[in-house]
C-alpha cells in the first residue's frame, strides 16, 4: 500500500496518521508513502496504474483504495463527483479546516482505531496552518512553536525524500522532537534566512498593484518566497497573486489576506480550478505549462481579484 499525500504540513500529517491507522488496525501491512502535487493532475486518469494506493489531502481518484480530503475543488470532473459515495475507506468534508481531523474521525468510527496522544497536536496545528488561523502575520512568519518550525523547514527541503522522512517522524514522535531533529532544524534555520531575504526583496518583485491587490513575480532563484509576506508588508490589501518556481515547474498562488478578508470575496479554489488547479475559498494554486503562460494567467487572475471588495 502506497499513500500519496499533498506535500504540505496537513498532507504529511494525514499520511502519518493514515499509515499508522491502517497498520494498527490490521487493514494493511508495510504501508509506504510519497508526495504528490498539482502537476500530476495533468494525467490524473493514468495516475498510479496497477498500484494499490491511497490519496490524502489531494484530488479524488476513483481507483484509490483509500481517499480522504477537505478541498472543495477535489473533484476534477463531474464524473468523479458522481462516482463518489462515502464508505468505510473514503471520506470527504469540505467544512474541515484540514485533512487530519477527517482521517482521525473516520479511522476511529469505522476501524476502531485508537490514535496515539501526539496525534492530537498534529490535528490542532494542521488546522491552524492549513486554514491560516494564526493569531497574526507575525506569528505565521516568526512563531517559534514546534509545528511552525517544522512547517517552515518544509520550505527548504533539500530534496523530495525529505518530506517522506518528516512523515515518518510525525508518525512516531511529538512535534517538538520532529522540530529538534538536526536535519529539520538546519532547514528551519535556512528558512529563517530565506524569510528575511523575502521580506527585504518582496516589494521589488511586485509587478501590478492597487489598493486591494498585488501581483508579484518571484521566479528569480535569488529571491525567496514567503507565504504571508504580501500581507505582512501590505496589511491593507485583500488579495495577493504570486508566481514562483518549484521543482515541478512554475506555480501560481492566489490568496486572500487572512487578517483582512474582503466582505464579498470570491472562491479562489473554484477560480483556480478553471486553470487546472484548485484549493479553498481563501487560497488556490495551479501549475501552468510554461513561464509565458504563467505570466499571462497571473495577469488575468490579478485583474479578476483586484476589484473584489
C-alpha positions as CSV (number, residue, x, y, z in Angstrom):
1,X,0.0,0.0,0.0
2,X,1.4,3.4,-1.1
3,X,-0.1,6.6,0.3
4,X,0.1,9.7,-1.9
5,X,0.0,12.9,0.1
6,X,0.0,16.6,-0.7
7,X,3.4,18.0,0.2
8,X,2.4,20.4,2.9
9,X,2.0,20.1,6.7
10,X,-1.5,18.8,6.8
11,X,-1.0,16.5,3.9
12,X,2.1,15.0,5.6
13,X,0.3,14.7,8.9
14,X,-2.6,13.0,7.1
15,X,-0.2,10.4,5.6
16,X,1.4,9.8,9.0
17,X,-2.0,9.3,10.7
18,X,-3.4,7.1,7.9
19,X,-0.3,4.9,7.7
20,X,-0.5,4.3,11.5
21,X,-4.2,3.7,11.4
22,X,-4.1,1.1,8.6
23,X,-1.3,-0.9,10.2
24,X,-2.6,-0.6,13.8
25,X,-6.0,-1.9,12.8
26,X,-4.6,-4.7,10.6
27,X,-6.1,-3.4,7.4
28,X,-2.7,-3.1,5.6
29,X,0.9,-4.1,6.1
30,X,4.1,-2.4,5.1
31,X,2.5,0.9,4.3
32,X,4.7,3.4,2.4
33,X,4.1,7.0,1.4
34,X,5.3,9.6,-1.2
35,X,4.3,13.1,-2.1
36,X,2.2,14.4,-5.0
37,X,1.5,17.9,-6.4
38,X,-0.8,19.6,-8.9
39,X,1.4,18.8,-11.9
40,X,0.4,15.1,-11.5
41,X,-3.3,16.0,-12.3
42,X,-2.3,16.7,-15.9
43,X,-2.5,12.9,-16.4
44,X,-4.7,12.0,-13.4
45,X,-6.6,9.2,-15.2
46,X,-3.4,7.3,-15.8
47,X,-2.0,8.0,-12.4
48,X,-0.7,5.1,-10.3
49,X,-1.9,2.5,-12.8
50,X,-1.6,-1.1,-11.4
51,X,-0.9,0.2,-7.9
52,X,-2.6,-0.5,-4.6
53,X,-2.7,3.1,-3.3
54,X,-4.4,5.7,-1.1
55,X,-4.7,9.5,-1.6
56,X,-4.9,12.0,1.3
57,X,-5.3,15.8,1.2
58,X,-5.5,15.8,-2.6
59,X,-7.8,15.3,-5.6
60,X,-10.3,12.5,-5.6
61,X,-9.2,9.4,-7.6
62,X,-11.7,6.7,-8.5
63,X,-9.1,3.9,-8.2
64,X,-7.8,4.9,-4.8
65,X,-8.4,2.2,-2.3
66,X,-8.5,4.8,0.5
67,X,-9.2,8.5,0.0
68,X,-9.6,11.5,2.4
69,X,-9.8,15.2,1.5
70,X,-11.3,18.5,2.5
71,X,-10.6,20.6,-0.6
72,X,-13.9,21.9,-2.1
73,X,-12.3,21.6,-5.6
74,X,-11.3,17.9,-5.1
75,X,-13.4,16.5,-7.9
76,X,-11.7,17.2,-11.3
77,X,-14.7,16.1,-13.3
78,X,-18.4,15.7,-12.9
79,X,-18.0,12.0,-13.4
80,X,-15.6,11.8,-10.5
81,X,-18.1,13.6,-8.2
82,X,-20.9,11.4,-9.4
83,X,-18.9,8.2,-8.7
84,X,-18.1,9.2,-5.1
85,X,-20.0,7.6,-2.2
86,X,-18.7,7.8,1.4
87,X,-17.9,4.4,2.7
88,X,-15.6,2.7,5.2
89,X,-12.5,3.6,3.1
90,X,-13.3,7.1,1.8
91,X,-14.4,10.4,3.4
92,X,-14.8,14.0,2.2
93,X,-15.6,17.0,4.4
94,X,-15.1,20.4,2.7
95,X,-16.0,22.1,6.0
96,X,-12.9,20.7,7.8
97,X,-10.1,23.2,8.2
98,X,-7.6,20.5,7.4
99,X,-7.4,16.8,6.4
100,X,-6.1,15.1,9.6
101,X,-9.4,15.5,11.6
102,X,-11.2,13.6,8.8
103,X,-8.7,10.7,8.8
104,X,-8.7,10.5,12.6
105,X,-12.5,10.6,13.0
106,X,-13.1,8.1,10.2
107,X,-10.5,5.6,11.5
108,X,-12.0,5.8,15.0
109,X,-15.6,5.4,13.8
110,X,-15.1,2.8,11.1
111,X,-12.0,0.9,12.1
112,X,-11.9,1.2,15.9
113,X,-8.6,3.0,15.7
114,X,-7.1,4.4,18.9
115,X,-4.7,7.2,18.0
116,X,-1.5,7.9,19.9
117,X,-1.7,11.0,22.1
118,X,0.8,13.1,20.0
119,X,-1.6,13.0,17.0
120,X,-3.9,15.5,18.8
121,X,-1.1,18.0,18.4
122,X,-0.8,17.2,14.7
123,X,-4.5,17.7,14.3
124,X,-4.5,21.0,16.1
125,X,-1.6,22.6,14.2
126,X,-2.8,21.2,10.8
127,X,-6.0,23.2,11.3
128,X,-4.1,26.4,12.3
129,X,-1.5,26.1,9.5
130,X,-3.7,25.0,6.6
131,X,-6.6,27.3,7.4
132,X,-4.2,30.2,8.2
133,X,-5.7,30.6,11.7
134,X,-2.5,32.2,13.1
135,X,-3.1,35.0,15.5
136,X,-1.3,37.4,13.2
137,X,1.0,37.6,10.2
138,X,3.9,38.0,12.7
139,X,3.1,34.6,14.3
140,X,2.9,32.9,10.9
141,X,6.3,34.2,10.0
142,X,8.2,34.5,13.2
143,X,6.5,32.0,15.5
144,X,8.8,29.6,17.4
145,X,6.3,26.8,18.1
146,X,7.5,23.4,17.0
147,X,4.7,23.0,14.4
148,X,5.6,26.3,12.8
149,X,9.3,25.4,12.8
150,X,8.5,22.1,11.1
151,X,6.2,23.8,8.6
152,X,8.9,26.4,7.8
153,X,11.5,23.7,7.4
154,X,9.5,22.2,4.6
155,X,10.1,25.3,2.5
156,X,13.8,24.5,2.5
157,X,13.6,20.7,1.9
158,X,16.9,19.6,0.3
159,X,15.0,17.0,-1.9
160,X,11.6,15.4,-2.1
161,X,12.7,12.5,0.1
162,X,12.9,15.0,3.0
163,X,9.1,15.1,3.1
164,X,8.9,11.3,3.4
165,X,11.3,11.4,6.3
166,X,9.3,14.0,8.1
167,X,6.2,11.9,7.6
168,X,8.0,9.0,9.3
169,X,8.9,11.2,12.2
170,X,5.4,12.7,12.5
171,X,4.0,9.2,12.8
172,X,6.3,8.2,15.7
173,X,7.3,11.4,17.6
174,X,5.8,14.5,19.1
175,X,6.3,17.7,17.1
176,X,8.9,19.1,19.5
177,X,11.1,16.1,18.7
178,X,10.5,16.4,15.0
179,X,11.4,20.1,15.1
180,X,14.6,19.3,17.1
181,X,15.8,16.7,14.6
182,X,19.2,18.1,13.3
183,X,18.2,18.0,9.6
184,X,14.8,19.6,10.2
185,X,16.5,22.3,12.4
186,X,19.0,23.1,9.7
187,X,16.2,23.5,7.2
188,X,14.3,25.7,9.7
189,X,17.4,27.9,10.2
190,X,17.8,28.3,6.5
191,X,14.1,29.1,6.2
192,X,14.6,32.0,8.6
193,X,17.3,33.4,6.5
194,X,15.1,33.0,3.4
195,X,12.3,34.7,5.3
196,X,14.4,37.7,5.9
197,X,15.6,37.7,2.3
198,X,12.0,37.5,1.2
199,X,10.9,40.5,3.3
200,X,13.8,42.6,2.1
201,X,13.2,41.9,-1.6
202,X,9.5,41.4,-1.9
203,X,8.5,44.9,-2.9
204,X,10.9,44.8,-5.8
205,X,9.0,41.8,-7.2
206,X,5.6,43.5,-7.4
207,X,4.5,43.9,-11.0
208,X,0.9,45.0,-10.5
209,X,-0.7,46.6,-7.5
210,X,-3.7,48.6,-6.4
211,X,-5.3,49.4,-3.1
212,X,-6.8,46.0,-2.9
213,X,-4.5,43.5,-4.5
214,X,-1.0,42.9,-5.9
215,X,0.8,40.5,-8.2
216,X,4.4,39.5,-7.6
217,X,6.9,37.7,-9.8
218,X,9.1,35.5,-7.6
219,X,10.6,33.3,-10.3
220,X,14.1,34.5,-9.6
221,X,16.1,31.9,-7.7
222,X,17.9,34.7,-5.9
223,X,14.6,35.8,-4.3
224,X,12.9,33.7,-1.6
225,X,9.2,33.1,-1.3
226,X,7.4,33.8,1.9
227,X,3.7,32.8,2.0
228,X,2.5,35.7,4.1
229,X,5.0,38.3,3.2
230,X,2.5,40.2,0.9
231,X,0.1,40.6,3.9
232,X,2.9,41.3,6.4
233,X,4.2,44.1,4.2
234,X,0.9,45.3,2.8
235,X,-1.7,44.6,5.5
236,X,-4.4,46.7,3.7
237,X,-4.7,44.5,0.6
238,X,-7.3,41.8,0.2
239,X,-5.5,39.6,-2.3
240,X,-2.1,38.6,-3.5
241,X,-1.2,36.7,-6.7
242,X,2.3,35.3,-6.7
243,X,4.3,33.4,-9.4
244,X,7.1,31.2,-8.1
245,X,9.4,28.4,-9.2
246,X,9.1,24.8,-7.9
247,X,10.7,21.5,-8.7
248,X,7.6,20.7,-10.8
249,X,7.8,23.9,-12.8
250,X,6.3,27.4,-12.3
251,X,3.4,27.7,-9.9
252,X,0.8,30.4,-9.3
253,X,-0.8,31.0,-5.9
254,X,-3.8,33.3,-5.3
255,X,-4.5,34.0,-1.7
256,X,-6.8,36.3,0.3
257,X,-5.5,38.1,3.4
258,X,-6.3,36.0,6.5
259,X,-6.3,39.2,8.6
260,X,-8.2,41.4,6.2
261,X,-10.7,39.3,4.3
262,X,-12.8,41.0,1.6
263,X,-16.5,41.3,2.6
264,X,-17.7,39.9,-0.7
265,X,-14.9,37.6,-1.7
266,X,-14.7,35.0,-4.5
267,X,-14.0,31.3,-4.1
268,X,-10.3,31.1,-5.1
269,X,-10.2,27.4,-5.2
270,X,-13.1,27.4,-7.8
271,X,-11.4,30.1,-9.7
272,X,-8.1,28.2,-9.9
273,X,-9.9,25.0,-10.8
274,X,-10.5,26.7,-14.2
275,X,-6.8,26.8,-14.6
276,X,-6.2,23.2,-13.8
277,X,-5.5,23.7,-10.1
278,X,-7.8,24.0,-7.1
279,X,-7.8,25.0,-3.4
280,X,-10.1,26.5,-0.8
281,X,-12.2,29.6,-0.6
282,X,-9.3,31.7,0.7
283,X,-6.4,30.3,-1.3
284,X,-5.8,28.4,-4.6
285,X,-3.0,27.3,-6.8
286,X,-2.2,26.0,-10.2
287,X,0.8,24.8,-12.3
288,X,0.9,26.5,-15.7
289,X,2.6,24.5,-18.6
290,X,5.3,27.2,-19.1
291,X,6.6,30.5,-17.9
292,X,4.9,32.6,-20.6
293,X,1.5,31.1,-19.8
294,X,2.2,31.6,-16.1
295,X,2.6,35.4,-16.5
296,X,-0.4,35.6,-18.7
297,X,-2.5,33.7,-16.2
298,X,-1.1,35.7,-13.3
299,X,-2.2,38.9,-15.0
300,X,-5.7,37.5,-15.7
301,X,-6.1,36.4,-12.1
302,X,-4.9,39.7,-10.7
303,X,-7.5,41.5,-12.8
304,X,-10.2,39.1,-11.6
305,X,-9.5,39.8,-7.9
306,X,-8.3,43.4,-7.8
307,X,-11.9,44.8,-7.9
308,X,-13.3,42.4,-5.4
309,X,-14.1,44.1,-2.0
